[in-house]
């Protein structure tokens, strides 16, 4: 869950930079993605994928 919170914070920071450069549409998309990450609608499958990859390459 910490990865998702960090990613959301990174998206919000990047959105501020993009907005300062005059690209409001892209900033809005980035903030929407940050909202998705914070809402819990997105699951972090990184650990599961890493375990599956390790298992597959052991065989």
Buried (B, 14 or more C-beta within 10 A) or exposed (E): EEEBEEBBEEBBEBBEEBBEEEBEEBBEBBBEBBEBBBEEEEEEEEEEEEEEEEEEEEE
